[in-house]
Amino acid sequence: MTKAKWVWYLPLTIFVLLYHTADANRPQGYFREVCHYRKTQLLQPVSVPRQHLHAIREQMQIRATLQGPEIDAYILPSYDEHLNQEISRRDQRLKYLTGFSGTDALAVVTQRGAALWVQNRYVQQADGELDCDWEIYRMNDTVTIADWLGYYLRPGQRVGADPHLVPHYLWRKWENDLEGKILKLRNVNNNLIDLIWKDRPEPDLITIHVLSKSYAGEKWQDKIKELRERLHHLKCDAMVVTSLTEIAYLLNIRGKDLPFTPVIKAYLIVSHYDIFLYVDRYKMTEAVAAHLHSDCFNSMCVKSKDYDQIWNDIRTYSQIWKSVLVPAPCVQEQGASEMVYSSFPQKIIYEHMSPIIMMRAQKNSVEQEGMRMAHIRDGAAICEAMSNLETRFYTEQWTEEKIKYEVERSRLSQQHAKGLSLRTVVAYGEHSSYPYYISSNVTDIEVTDQSLLVIESGSQYYDGTTDVSRTFIFGQPTNDMKQTYTMVLAGILRLSHLKFPSDLKVSKLDALVRSPLWVTMSDYPGATGHGIGVYGAVQEPPISVDYGHDSHFHFKEGYFFSSESGHYKSGDYGVRLKNVLEVKNTHNVHPSGAKYLAFQDVTLVPYEPRLIDGTLLSSLEKRWLNEYNGKIRHYVGEELKRQGNMKAFYWMMNKTRHIREYLPEEEYRAATGAGARSHAFLTITVPALLLGLTVFGSFVRWLL
């Protein structure tokens, strides 16, 4: 090899080695098979999401901050300003940028790459919705945002994010992680998506409505007094309330600013002398102003101000207050945003769980009765929808979306119904084997009588919030389906009839529900239960029944929470059951001095008797099931007769037939297979033994 060739060969070798070394360190996310195929194509279509990605990269260079240099990366969460997951169309910034329609996600953009972090349940959905410009990673995976940015950026470069949309605790985590990569996190107060979103939906012109005391059970003034007492105990001069559900609860007001939660978009500041509600003025009416006593000038008057005025007021009142409670994270609540936290001088901040969480969790007597009544009507709605479905099942073609419409129609026709409390899930066959499947027009399939149908749904009523899951079948189930369903049902029954001391940690109850599944070495993802509001959020802190997330919270009389169990056979079928339970006082005392508490089913929707294998339930569990069915017959039956809906009534009566708690020995043996074994022993084994003995006796006589 000549000297001239060496001159070219040596740099080329070094370049190839460096390229392969860099490529080996490249973060590896979810393998996107379609995108891997498209890499061989010379041209890719310029889609709308790609145009949005190009536009935000331009903004990162020219308008990232009002003052200062450009930013080299941008992080966009799926939250709104109040850190909600289910958000209005106007706040769906992440969907606008990426095309991803799920929740709980994070997008990161640099000039050379783009990545989306999603929960494991949304990975397949994201793969179908995102352009091939995007990489996909799972939350809590080995590749973090900092790792990914460390590959795409050089040390010293800047990463921007909107502090309005990021929880304070998460912002601090990002700062620490990025410092390890020698990168800097910077505030970008003017959201980059808002700068490029030309056809952004206008705010809905929906006003606030008042929740009367007949449903709330308590005046808002009494709630304010209790909150001030708690603030005084914590030695705080004021508190900033950022959670929309807490504002709605505290002031007895509701709205429609979120898809499934009846809240109004606002901030609230409560001090010992003032109450300020920061809300768009067009949402206030004379009735709301009169309800909040906005025209008076004492400490029990709620003064309304423009929504964005809060930032000026924080700076003003921070000079007066010595200690301000800023909400910290608590189970489902994310706490305050980084913008709220950083607006206060750090020396006056007292970061603590919102006192309103504990006030709201323990429902008063009016709220308790309202929840019971709402669930009776909700049970009647499910009975109506399913009776209609079964009557017309073999005369019409049914799909997941058509069944969803039928369930939602029945729900919204009930008295005091104000909307849905969650996305209705209708999953059939293989779809039911996905724990977090969301049906849509794209994934819609026909429902037949060959497999299981899972329905999860809920509704908002003036007097309560519902959340229920049931599994149905219209044909004949296999023995495996019945066994799986019965195991799931056993866990639900065991928890609903538990009596326990009040100092028992909430997370400890999880094992009771999962134990029938653990026997078969199986389990289900996610938590077993969560708190639930009254005409509020379907997931409400502080309750979270999850053995993987221990907490110091305990049950109290008047709490409501969900009890959910399931089993998912990948690619085949799934089973899911969920009830809402109420915590009751037994008026007995544990030797330790703690109260004995018990649970009571509030959800009143029949189980599917065709899927229940009575031989797998104990006699006590069957008695519990009969008691539950009797309760449905009494309360839901009376409601259906009051509505004149006899078709649904007879459907309900058929589904709640009495189950024999004890089987005669012969029937039990036959059901468990023991009878067949005994019959085989008598008809085959015994004659064979007798024949053998006869032959042996003849042989002995021949020898003699």
C-alpha positions as CSV (number, residue, x, y, z in Angstrom):
1,M,0.0,0.0,0.0
2,T,1.4,3.3,-1.1
3,K,1.9,6.3,1.3
4,A,-0.9,8.2,-0.4
5,K,-3.4,5.4,0.2
6,W,-2.3,5.2,3.9
7,V,-3.1,8.9,4.2
8,W,-6.7,8.3,3.2
9,Y,-7.1,4.9,4.8
10,L,-6.1,5.8,8.3
11,P,-8.6,8.7,8.8
12,L,-11.4,6.6,7.2
13,T,-10.7,3.8,9.7
14,I,-10.8,6.1,12.7
15,F,-14.1,7.7,11.4
16,V,-15.7,4.2,11.1
17,L,-14.5,3.2,14.5
18,L,-15.8,6.4,16.1
19,Y,-19.2,6.0,14.2
20,H,-19.7,2.5,15.4
21,T,-18.7,3.4,19.0
22,A,-21.2,6.3,19.0
23,D,-23.9,4.1,17.5
24,A,-23.3,1.4,20.1
25,N,-24.0,4.0,22.8
26,R,-27.2,5.1,21.1
27,P,-30.3,4.7,23.4
28,Q,-32.5,1.8,22.3
29,G,-36.2,2.2,22.8
30,Y,-39.3,0.2,21.7
31,F,-38.6,-1.6,18.4
32,R,-40.8,-0.1,15.7
33,E,-41.0,-2.7,13.0
34,V,-42.8,-0.5,10.4
35,C,-40.3,2.3,10.9
36,H,-37.4,-0.1,10.6
37,Y,-38.8,-1.1,7.1
38,R,-39.3,2.5,6.1
39,K,-35.6,3.4,6.7
40,T,-34.8,1.7,3.4
41,Q,-37.2,4.1,1.5
42,L,-35.6,7.2,-0.1
43,L,-38.6,9.5,0.5
44,Q,-41.0,9.7,3.4
45,P,-44.3,11.7,3.3
46,V,-44.3,15.1,5.0
47,S,-47.1,14.5,7.5
48,V,-48.8,17.1,9.7
49,P,-47.0,15.9,12.9
50,R,-43.7,16.3,11.0
51,Q,-44.5,19.9,10.2
52,H,-45.3,20.5,13.8
53,L,-42.0,19.0,14.8
54,H,-40.2,21.2,12.3
55,A,-42.0,24.3,13.6
56,I,-41.2,23.7,17.3
57,R,-37.5,23.2,16.4
58,E,-37.6,26.7,14.8
59,Q,-39.1,28.1,18.0
60,M,-36.4,26.5,20.0
61,Q,-33.9,28.7,18.1
62,I,-35.7,32.0,17.6
63,R,-38.4,32.3,20.3
64,A,-37.4,29.9,23.1
65,T,-37.2,32.6,25.7
66,L,-38.1,36.3,25.8
67,Q,-34.5,37.0,26.7
68,G,-31.3,35.0,26.5
69,P,-29.9,32.3,24.2
70,E,-31.7,29.6,22.3
71,I,-32.4,26.2,23.8
72,D,-31.1,22.9,22.5
73,A,-33.8,20.6,23.7
74,Y,-37.4,21.0,24.8
75,I,-39.4,18.7,27.2
76,L,-43.2,18.7,26.9
77,P,-45.4,16.8,29.4
78,S,-49.0,15.8,28.8
79,Y,-50.2,17.8,31.8
80,D,-52.2,21.0,31.8
81,E,-51.4,23.9,34.2
82,H,-53.1,22.1,37.1
83,L,-51.3,18.9,36.4
84,N,-54.3,16.9,35.3
85,Q,-53.9,13.9,33.1
86,E,-57.4,13.9,31.4
87,I,-57.4,17.4,29.9
88,S,-59.5,19.7,27.7
89,R,-58.9,19.8,23.9
90,R,-57.4,23.3,24.3
91,D,-54.6,21.9,26.5
92,Q,-53.7,18.8,24.4
93,R,-50.4,20.2,23.5
94,L,-48.6,16.9,23.4
95,K,-51.2,15.4,21.1
96,Y,-50.8,18.4,18.8
97,L,-47.1,17.9,18.6
98,T,-46.8,14.1,18.4
99,G,-50.3,12.7,17.4
100,F,-50.4,10.5,20.5
101,S,-53.9,10.6,22.0
102,G,-53.1,8.7,25.3
103,T,-52.4,10.2,28.7
104,D,-49.4,10.3,31.1
105,A,-46.6,10.8,28.6
106,L,-43.5,13.0,28.0
107,A,-42.1,14.3,24.7
108,V,-38.5,15.4,24.3
109,V,-37.3,17.2,21.1
110,T,-33.8,18.1,20.0
111,Q,-32.6,19.4,16.6
112,R,-31.5,15.8,15.7
113,G,-34.0,13.6,17.5
114,A,-37.4,13.2,19.1
115,A,-38.6,10.8,21.7
116,L,-41.8,10.0,23.6
117,W,-42.0,8.3,27.0
118,V,-45.2,6.5,27.7
119,Q,-46.7,4.0,30.3
120,N,-46.3,0.4,29.2
121,R,-50.0,0.1,28.6
122,Y,-49.8,2.8,25.9
123,V,-46.7,1.5,24.0
124,Q,-48.7,-0.2,21.2
125,Q,-51.1,2.7,20.8
126,A,-48.1,5.1,20.5
127,D,-46.5,2.9,17.9
128,G,-49.6,3.1,15.8
129,E,-50.1,6.9,16.2
130,L,-46.6,8.3,16.0
131,D,-44.6,9.2,12.9
132,C,-41.3,7.4,12.4
133,D,-39.5,10.6,13.4
134,W,-40.2,9.6,17.0
135,E,-38.5,7.0,19.2
136,I,-40.7,5.4,21.9
137,Y,-39.6,4.6,25.5
138,R,-41.4,3.1,28.5
139,M,-41.7,5.1,31.7
140,N,-39.4,3.8,34.5
141,D,-37.3,2.0,31.8
142,T,-33.5,1.9,31.9
143,V,-33.3,4.8,29.4
144,T,-34.2,8.0,31.2
145,I,-34.8,11.4,29.7
146,A,-31.3,12.5,30.9
147,D,-29.7,9.5,29.3
148,W,-31.3,10.2,26.0
149,L,-30.4,13.9,26.1
150,G,-26.9,13.0,27.1
151,Y,-26.5,11.2,23.8
152,Y,-28.0,13.9,21.6
153,L,-26.5,17.0,23.3
154,R,-23.1,18.2,24.2
155,P,-22.0,19.2,27.7
156,G,-23.2,22.7,28.7
157,Q,-26.2,22.8,26.3
158,R,-29.6,24.0,27.6
159,V,-32.8,22.1,28.0
160,G,-36.1,24.0,28.2
161,A,-39.5,23.2,29.7
162,D,-42.6,25.2,30.6
163,P,-42.7,25.3,34.5
164,H,-46.5,25.7,34.4
165,L,-46.8,22.1,33.2
166,V,-44.2,20.4,35.4
167,P,-44.7,19.2,39.0
168,H,-42.2,20.8,41.3
169,Y,-40.8,17.4,42.5
170,L,-40.3,16.3,38.9
171,W,-38.6,19.5,37.9
172,R,-36.1,19.0,40.8
173,K,-35.5,15.4,39.6
174,W,-34.8,16.6,36.1
175,E,-32.4,19.2,37.3
176,N,-30.4,16.7,39.3
177,D,-30.4,14.1,36.5
178,L,-29.3,16.7,33.8
179,E,-26.6,18.1,36.1
180,G,-25.1,14.6,36.0
181,K,-24.9,14.9,32.2
182,I,-23.5,18.5,32.5
183,L,-26.7,19.9,31.0
184,K,-28.8,22.8,32.2
185,L,-32.5,23.0,32.7
186,R,-34.1,26.3,31.9
187,N,-37.6,27.9,32.3
188,V,-39.5,28.6,29.1
189,N,-42.5,30.5,30.3
190,N,-44.0,31.1,26.9
191,N,-45.0,27.6,25.9
192,L,-43.6,26.8,22.5
193,I,-46.6,24.8,21.4
194,D,-48.9,27.8,22.0
195,L,-46.7,29.8,19.7
196,I,-47.1,27.4,16.7
197,W,-50.7,26.2,17.4
198,K,-52.6,28.4,15.0
199,D,-56.0,26.7,15.2
200,R,-55.9,26.0,18.9
201,P,-59.4,25.4,20.2
202,E,-61.1,28.3,22.0
203,P,-62.0,27.8,25.7
204,D,-65.5,26.4,26.2
205,L,-67.9,29.1,27.2
206,I,-69.3,27.2,30.1
207,T,-70.2,28.9,33.4
208,I,-69.8,27.7,37.0
209,H,-72.8,26.0,38.6
210,V,-73.5,25.8,42.3
211,L,-73.7,22.4,44.1
212,S,-76.5,22.9,46.7
213,K,-76.2,21.9,50.3
214,S,-78.8,19.1,49.7
215,Y,-76.0,17.3,47.7
216,A,-72.8,18.7,49.4
217,G,-74.2,18.2,52.9
218,E,-72.1,21.1,54.2
219,K,-71.8,24.9,53.6
220,W,-68.6,26.0,51.9
221,Q,-68.2,28.5,54.8
222,D,-67.9,25.6,57.3
223,K,-65.2,24.0,55.1
224,I,-63.2,27.2,54.9
225,K,-63.3,27.5,58.7
226,E,-62.0,24.0,59.1
227,L,-59.3,24.6,56.5
228,R,-58.2,27.8,58.4
229,E,-58.0,25.8,61.6
230,R,-55.8,23.3,60.0
231,L,-53.6,26.0,58.5
232,H,-53.4,27.6,62.0
233,H,-52.3,24.2,63.4
234,L,-49.6,24.1,60.7
235,K,-48.6,27.7,61.5
236,C,-49.2,28.8,58.0
237,D,-50.6,32.3,57.0
238,A,-52.1,31.1,53.7
239,M,-52.4,28.3,51.2
240,V,-52.5,28.2,47.4
241,V,-54.9,25.6,46.1
242,T,-54.0,24.3,42.6
243,S,-56.0,21.1,42.4
244,L,-59.3,21.7,40.6
245,T,-61.1,19.0,42.4
246,E,-60.1,20.5,45.8
247,I,-61.4,23.9,44.7
248,A,-64.7,22.4,43.5
249,Y,-65.1,20.5,46.8
250,L,-64.1,23.5,49.1
251,L,-66.5,26.0,47.5
252,N,-69.3,23.7,46.5
253,I,-69.0,24.6,42.8
254,R,-68.8,22.5,39.7
255,G,-68.0,23.0,36.0
256,K,-67.1,21.2,32.8
257,D,-63.6,22.2,32.0
258,L,-62.3,18.6,32.1
259,P,-63.7,15.7,30.1
260,F,-64.7,13.4,33.0
261,T,-64.3,15.5,36.1
262,P,-66.9,18.2,36.9
263,V,-64.5,21.1,37.8
264,I,-63.7,24.6,36.8
265,K,-60.3,25.8,35.8
266,A,-59.1,28.1,38.5
267,Y,-56.6,28.8,41.3
268,L,-57.6,29.6,44.9
269,I,-55.7,31.4,47.7
270,V,-57.0,31.1,51.2
271,S,-55.5,33.1,54.1
272,H,-56.9,33.8,57.5
273,Y,-58.4,37.0,56.3
274,D,-59.0,36.7,52.5
275,I,-60.3,34.2,49.9
276,F,-59.3,34.8,46.3
277,L,-60.7,32.8,43.3
278,Y,-58.7,33.3,40.1
279,V,-61.0,32.3,37.2
280,D,-62.0,33.6,33.8
281,R,-64.6,36.3,34.4
282,Y,-67.1,35.0,31.9
283,K,-67.6,31.8,34.0
284,M,-68.9,33.8,36.9
285,T,-72.7,34.4,37.0
286,E,-74.8,36.4,39.5
287,A,-76.0,33.2,41.1
288,V,-72.4,32.1,41.7
289,A,-71.3,35.5,43.0
290,A,-74.2,35.4,45.4
291,H,-73.3,31.9,46.5
292,L,-69.7,32.9,47.2
293,H,-70.7,36.3,48.8
294,S,-68.4,38.1,46.4
295,D,-70.0,41.5,47.2
296,C,-69.1,41.7,50.9
297,F,-65.8,42.7,52.6
298,N,-65.1,40.3,55.4
299,S,-63.0,37.1,55.8
300,M,-65.8,34.9,54.5
301,C,-66.2,36.6,51.1
302,V,-64.7,35.0,48.0
303,K,-63.3,37.7,45.7
304,S,-63.0,36.7,42.1
305,K,-60.1,37.9,40.0
306,D,-58.8,37.2,36.5
307,Y,-57.2,33.8,36.0
308,D,-53.7,35.2,35.3
309,Q,-53.8,37.7,38.1
310,I,-52.5,35.1,40.5
311,W,-48.9,35.6,39.5
312,N,-48.9,39.3,40.4
313,D,-50.8,38.6,43.7
314,I,-48.3,35.9,44.7
315,R,-45.5,38.4,44.4
316,T,-47.5,41.0,46.4
317,Y,-48.7,38.9,49.2
318,S,-45.4,37.1,49.6
319,Q,-44.1,40.3,51.2
320,I,-46.8,40.0,53.9
321,W,-47.0,36.3,54.6
322,K,-44.4,34.6,56.7
323,S,-45.4,31.0,55.8
324,V,-47.4,29.7,52.9
325,L,-48.5,26.1,52.4
326,V,-47.6,24.9,48.9
327,P,-49.2,21.5,48.1
328,A,-46.9,18.5,48.0
329,P,-47.6,15.3,46.0
330,C,-50.0,12.8,47.5
331,V,-50.9,9.6,45.7
332,Q,-52.8,10.7,42.6
333,E,-52.3,14.4,43.2
334,Q,-49.0,15.8,41.7
335,G,-48.8,18.8,44.1
336,A,-48.0,22.3,42.9
337,S,-46.3,23.1,39.6
338,E,-42.8,24.4,39.4
339,M,-44.2,27.8,38.4
340,V,-46.3,28.1,41.6
341,Y,-43.4,26.9,43.7
342,S,-40.8,29.2,42.2
343,S,-43.1,32.2,42.4
344,F,-42.8,32.3,46.2
345,P,-39.7,33.2,48.1
346,Q,-38.2,29.9,49.1
347,K,-37.9,31.0,52.8
348,I,-41.7,31.3,53.3
349,I,-42.7,28.0,51.5
350,Y,-44.0,25.2,53.7
351,E,-44.4,22.2,51.4
352,H,-47.0,19.9,52.8
353,M,-49.8,17.6,51.7
354,S,-53.0,19.7,51.1
355,P,-55.2,19.6,54.2
356,I,-58.2,19.5,51.9
357,I,-57.4,15.9,50.9
358,M,-58.2,14.6,54.3
359,M,-61.2,16.8,54.7
360,R,-62.7,15.6,51.4
361,A,-61.9,11.9,51.8
362,Q,-64.2,11.4,54.8
363,K,-67.7,11.9,53.4
364,N,-70.4,13.4,55.5
365,S,-73.8,11.6,56.0
366,V,-75.4,13.4,53.1
367,E,-72.6,12.5,50.8
368,Q,-72.7,8.9,52.0
369,E,-76.4,8.5,51.3
370,G,-76.0,10.2,47.9
371,M,-73.3,7.7,46.9
372,R,-75.6,4.8,47.8
373,M,-78.5,6.3,45.8
374,A,-76.3,7.1,42.8
375,H,-75.0,3.5,42.6
376,I,-78.6,2.1,42.8
377,R,-79.5,4.2,39.7
378,D,-76.2,3.3,38.1
379,G,-76.9,-0.4,38.6
380,A,-80.3,0.1,37.0
381,A,-78.6,1.7,34.0
382,I,-76.2,-1.3,33.5
383,C,-79.1,-3.8,33.8
384,E,-81.1,-1.8,31.2
385,A,-78.1,-1.7,28.8
386,M,-77.2,-5.4,29.2
387,S,-80.8,-6.6,28.9
388,N,-81.2,-4.6,25.7
389,L,-78.0,-6.2,24.4
390,E,-78.9,-9.7,25.3
391,T,-82.4,-9.4,23.8
392,R,-81.1,-8.1,20.5
393,F,-77.8,-9.9,20.4
394,Y,-78.6,-12.6,17.8
395,T,-80.8,-10.3,15.6
396,E,-78.2,-7.5,15.2
397,Q,-74.5,-7.1,14.6
398,W,-72.7,-5.8,17.7
399,T,-69.3,-4.2,17.9
400,E,-67.3,-2.8,20.8
401,E,-68.2,0.8,19.9
402,K,-71.9,0.0,19.5
403,I,-72.0,-1.6,22.9
404,K,-70.2,1.4,24.4
405,Y,-72.9,3.7,23.0
406,E,-75.6,1.5,24.5
407,V,-74.0,1.6,27.9
408,E,-73.4,5.3,27.8
409,R,-77.0,6.0,26.6
410,S,-78.5,4.1,29.5
411,R,-76.3,5.8,32.0
412,L,-76.9,9.4,30.8
413,S,-80.7,8.8,30.8
414,Q,-80.7,8.2,34.5
415,Q,-82.0,10.9,37.0
416,H,-79.3,13.4,38.1
417,A,-76.8,12.1,35.5
418,K,-74.3,14.8,34.6
419,G,-71.8,12.9,32.3
420,L,-69.3,10.1,32.4
421,S,-66.6,9.7,35.1
422,L,-64.1,7.9,32.9
423,R,-63.6,6.7,29.4
424,T,-65.9,3.7,28.8
425,V,-63.9,0.6,28.0
426,V,-65.6,-2.2,26.0
427,A,-63.1,-4.9,25.2
428,Y,-63.9,-8.2,23.5
429,G,-61.9,-11.4,23.0
430,E,-58.2,-10.7,22.5
431,H,-58.8,-7.0,23.3
432,S,-60.0,-8.0,26.8
433,S,-56.6,-9.6,27.4
434,Y,-55.0,-6.1,27.4
435,P,-55.3,-4.6,30.9
436,Y,-55.5,-1.0,29.6
437,Y,-57.2,-1.3,26.2
438,I,-59.1,1.7,25.0
439,S,-61.6,1.0,22.3
440,S,-61.9,3.4,19.3
441,N,-63.3,3.4,15.8
442,V,-59.9,2.3,14.5
443,T,-59.7,-0.8,16.7
444,D,-63.4,-1.6,16.8
445,I,-64.2,-5.3,16.2
446,E,-67.4,-7.5,16.1
447,V,-68.6,-9.0,19.4
448,T,-69.8,-12.6,19.2
449,D,-70.7,-15.4,21.7
450,Q,-67.3,-17.1,21.5
451,S,-65.3,-15.2,24.1
452,L,-65.5,-12.8,27.0
453,L,-66.6,-9.2,27.0
454,V,-65.1,-6.7,29.6
455,I,-67.0,-3.4,30.3
456,E,-65.5,-0.7,32.5
457,S,-67.5,2.5,32.9
458,G,-68.7,5.1,35.3
459,S,-70.9,8.1,35.6
460,Q,-71.1,11.5,37.3
461,Y,-74.3,12.2,39.2
462,Y,-75.3,15.2,41.3
463,D,-75.1,12.9,44.4
464,G,-72.2,10.6,43.6
465,T,-69.6,9.2,41.2
466,T,-69.6,5.6,40.0
467,D,-66.9,3.3,38.6
468,V,-67.7,-0.4,37.8
469,S,-66.2,-3.2,35.8
470,R,-68.0,-6.4,34.8
471,T,-67.2,-9.4,32.5
472,F,-69.9,-11.1,30.4
473,I,-70.3,-13.9,27.9
474,F,-73.2,-14.6,25.6
475,G,-72.3,-18.2,24.7
476,Q,-71.0,-21.1,26.6
477,P,-67.7,-20.5,28.5
478,T,-64.8,-22.9,28.7
479,N,-63.9,-24.5,32.0
480,D,-60.7,-22.4,32.0
481,M,-62.8,-19.2,31.6
482,K,-65.0,-20.2,34.5
483,Q,-62.1,-21.1,36.7
484,T,-60.4,-17.7,36.0
485,Y,-63.6,-15.7,36.6
486,T,-64.3,-17.5,39.8
487,M,-60.8,-16.8,41.2
488,V,-61.2,-13.1,40.4
489,L,-64.6,-13.1,42.0
490,A,-63.3,-14.8,45.2
491,G,-60.8,-12.0,45.8
492,I,-63.6,-9.3,45.4
493,L,-65.9,-11.2,47.8
494,R,-63.2,-11.7,50.4
495,L,-62.3,-8.0,50.6
496,S,-65.9,-6.7,50.7
497,H,-66.6,-8.8,53.8
498,L,-63.4,-8.1,55.7
499,K,-63.5,-6.7,59.2
500,F,-60.2,-5.1,60.4
501,P,-58.7,-2.7,62.9
502,S,-58.6,0.9,61.8
503,D,-54.8,1.2,62.2
504,L,-54.2,-1.4,59.4
505,K,-52.3,0.1,56.5
506,V,-54.3,0.4,53.3
507,S,-51.7,-1.3,51.1
508,K,-51.8,-4.5,53.3
509,L,-55.3,-5.3,52.0
510,D,-54.0,-5.8,48.5
511,A,-52.8,-9.4,49.2
512,L,-56.3,-10.5,50.2
513,V,-57.7,-9.7,46.8
514,R,-54.7,-11.1,44.9
515,S,-54.4,-14.3,47.0
516,P,-56.7,-16.5,44.8
517,L,-54.6,-15.6,41.7
518,W,-51.3,-16.0,43.5
519,V,-52.3,-19.7,44.1
520,T,-52.0,-20.2,40.4
521,M,-48.8,-18.1,40.2
522,S,-50.6,-15.3,38.3
523,D,-51.3,-11.7,39.0
524,Y,-52.6,-8.5,37.4
525,P,-50.9,-5.1,36.8
526,G,-51.8,-1.9,38.5
527,A,-53.3,-1.2,41.9
528,T,-56.3,-3.0,43.4
529,G,-58.1,0.1,44.5
530,H,-58.2,3.9,44.8
531,G,-60.3,6.5,46.5
532,I,-63.3,7.9,44.7
533,G,-65.0,11.3,45.0
534,V,-68.6,12.4,45.3
535,Y,-69.5,14.2,42.1
536,G,-65.8,14.6,41.7
537,A,-62.7,12.8,40.6
538,V,-63.0,9.0,39.9
539,Q,-59.5,8.7,41.4
540,E,-59.1,10.6,44.7
541,P,-56.3,10.5,47.3
542,P,-55.2,9.5,49.8
543,I,-56.4,5.9,49.3
544,S,-54.3,3.5,47.1
545,V,-54.6,-0.2,47.7
546,D,-51.3,-1.4,46.2
547,Y,-48.8,-3.6,47.9
548,G,-46.0,-2.2,45.7
549,H,-46.6,1.4,47.1
550,D,-46.7,1.4,50.8
551,S,-48.2,4.5,52.5
552,H,-48.9,5.6,56.0
553,F,-52.6,6.3,55.4
554,H,-55.4,4.4,57.1
555,F,-59.1,3.9,56.3
556,K,-61.7,5.9,58.2
557,E,-65.5,5.6,58.4
558,G,-67.1,7.4,55.5
559,Y,-64.3,6.7,53.0
560,F,-65.2,5.3,49.5
561,F,-62.8,3.4,47.3
562,S,-62.7,1.0,44.5
563,S,-61.9,-2.8,44.7
564,E,-60.6,-4.2,41.5
565,S,-59.3,-7.6,40.4
566,G,-58.5,-9.1,37.1
567,H,-56.7,-11.8,35.1
568,Y,-55.4,-11.4,31.6
569,K,-54.4,-14.3,29.3
570,S,-52.3,-12.6,26.6
571,G,-53.8,-13.0,23.1
572,D,-56.8,-14.9,24.4
573,Y,-59.2,-13.2,26.9
574,G,-59.3,-11.2,30.1
575,V,-61.5,-11.0,33.2
576,R,-62.0,-7.8,35.2
577,L,-64.3,-7.0,38.1
578,K,-64.5,-3.8,40.0
579,N,-66.8,-2.5,42.8
580,V,-66.9,0.6,44.9
581,L,-66.9,0.0,48.7
582,E,-67.8,2.1,51.6
583,V,-65.9,2.0,54.9
584,K,-68.3,1.4,57.9
585,N,-67.8,1.5,61.6
586,T,-68.7,-1.8,63.4
587,H,-68.8,-0.1,66.8
588,N,-66.5,-2.7,68.2
589,V,-63.0,-2.1,69.6
590,H,-59.8,-3.9,68.9
591,P,-57.7,-5.0,72.0
592,S,-55.2,-2.3,70.9
593,G,-57.9,0.4,71.3
594,A,-58.4,0.9,67.5
595,K,-61.8,0.7,66.0
596,Y,-63.0,-2.3,64.1
597,L,-64.0,-1.2,60.6
598,A,-65.8,-3.1,57.8
599,F,-66.6,-2.7,54.1
600,Q,-70.0,-2.5,52.4
601,D,-70.6,-2.9,48.7
602,V,-72.0,0.3,47.1
603,T,-71.9,-1.0,43.5
604,L,-75.0,-3.0,42.8
605,V,-74.4,-4.7,39.4
606,P,-75.0,-8.5,38.9
607,Y,-72.1,-10.8,38.3
608,E,-72.2,-13.3,35.3
609,P,-73.6,-16.6,36.7
610,R,-72.6,-18.5,33.6
611,L,-69.0,-17.8,34.5
612,I,-69.2,-18.9,38.2
613,D,-67.9,-22.3,39.1
614,G,-69.6,-23.0,42.5
615,T,-67.2,-25.8,43.3
616,L,-64.3,-23.3,43.5
617,L,-66.1,-21.1,46.1
618,S,-66.3,-21.9,49.8
619,S,-69.8,-22.2,51.3
620,L,-69.1,-18.9,53.1
621,E,-68.2,-17.2,49.8
622,K,-71.3,-18.5,48.2
623,R,-73.3,-17.1,51.1
624,W,-71.7,-13.7,50.6
625,L,-72.6,-13.9,46.9
626,N,-76.2,-14.7,47.7
627,E,-76.4,-11.8,50.1
628,Y,-75.0,-9.5,47.5
629,N,-77.5,-10.7,44.9
630,G,-80.3,-10.3,47.4
631,K,-79.2,-6.7,47.9
632,I,-79.3,-6.1,44.2
633,R,-82.8,-7.6,43.9
634,H,-84.1,-5.4,46.7
635,Y,-82.6,-2.0,45.8
636,V,-82.0,-2.1,42.1
637,G,-85.2,-4.2,41.6
638,E,-87.3,-1.5,43.3
639,E,-85.6,1.2,41.2
640,L,-86.3,-0.7,37.9
641,K,-89.9,-1.2,38.9
642,R,-90.2,2.5,39.7
643,Q,-88.9,3.3,36.3
644,G,-91.3,0.8,34.7
645,N,-88.4,-1.1,33.1
646,M,-89.6,-4.7,33.5
647,K,-87.3,-6.1,30.8
648,A,-84.3,-5.0,32.8
649,F,-85.9,-6.2,36.0
650,Y,-86.4,-9.7,34.8
651,W,-82.8,-9.7,33.3
652,M,-81.5,-8.7,36.7
653,M,-83.6,-11.3,38.5
654,N,-82.3,-14.0,36.2
655,K,-78.6,-13.0,36.8
656,T,-79.1,-12.9,40.6
657,R,-80.6,-16.4,41.1
658,H,-79.8,-18.1,44.4
659,I,-76.7,-20.3,44.4
660,R,-76.8,-23.5,46.5
661,E,-74.3,-23.0,49.3
662,Y,-73.9,-26.7,50.0
663,L,-74.0,-29.5,47.4
664,P,-75.0,-33.1,48.2
665,E,-71.9,-35.3,48.3
666,E,-72.7,-37.1,45.0
667,E,-73.2,-33.8,43.1
668,Y,-70.1,-32.3,44.6
669,R,-68.0,-35.3,43.6
670,A,-69.5,-35.3,40.1
671,A,-68.8,-31.5,39.8
672,T,-65.2,-31.9,40.9
673,G,-64.5,-35.1,39.0
674,A,-64.4,-37.2,42.2
675,G,-67.7,-38.9,41.2
676,A,-66.3,-40.0,37.9
677,R,-63.2,-41.4,39.5
678,S,-65.4,-43.4,42.0
679,H,-67.6,-44.7,39.2
680,A,-64.5,-45.8,37.3
681,F,-63.2,-47.5,40.4
682,L,-66.4,-49.4,40.9
683,T,-67.0,-50.3,37.2
684,I,-63.5,-51.0,36.0
685,T,-61.0,-51.4,38.8
686,V,-63.0,-53.6,41.2
687,P,-64.1,-56.1,38.4
688,A,-60.5,-56.3,37.2
689,L,-59.3,-57.1,40.7
690,L,-62.0,-59.8,41.2
691,L,-61.1,-61.4,37.8
692,G,-57.4,-61.4,38.7
693,L,-58.1,-63.1,42.0
694,T,-60.2,-65.7,40.3
695,V,-57.5,-66.5,37.8
696,F,-54.9,-66.6,40.6
697,G,-57.1,-69.1,42.6
698,S,-57.5,-71.4,39.5
699,F,-53.7,-71.3,39.0
700,V,-53.1,-72.3,42.7
701,R,-55.6,-75.2,42.4
702,W,-53.9,-76.4,39.3
703,L,-50.6,-76.5,41.0
704,L,-52.0,-78.5,43.9
